[in-house]
Amino acid sequence: MREIDELRPLTAGRLLELWQACREAGDPLERVLLCNGRILSECCFAQGKRVYGDEAEALADLTGRQMERLLRRLAEGGGSEDRRPQAGTVNPEFDAARFAALWRE
């Protein structure tokens, strides 16, 4: 696995665009791998530069388990390997209690 020091989460709109671009793949497993490869190619950074040029590079470099681990980190908010929030990635207006209450509904 290449060096990755930051994961930059995508907007919901960009995730939707990536999913729509992958839905043409007939096989469900192929569709998921392609989409996840595309997501990771856009989210993985090292020293401020993208690690992967496209999904093919990400798929050629990462195992399924590594992809899952990176995607889980993205789902949890991304950030650097040490989990400290990066400047500009934390929303000061975020209300964790309200989010938890909505999640339970």
Salt bridges, closest charged atoms under 4 A:
GLU6 OE2 - ARG8 NE 3.41
GLU17 OE1 - ARG14 NH1 2.79
GLU42 OE2 - ARG14 NH2 2.40
GLU55 OE2 - ARG38 NE 3.35
GLU57 OE1 - ARG2 NH1 3.08
GLU68 OE2 - ARG72 NH2 3.00
GLU76 OE1 - ARG83 NH2 3.05
GLU81 OE1 - ARG73 NH1 3.01
ASP82 OD2 - ARG84 NH2 2.27
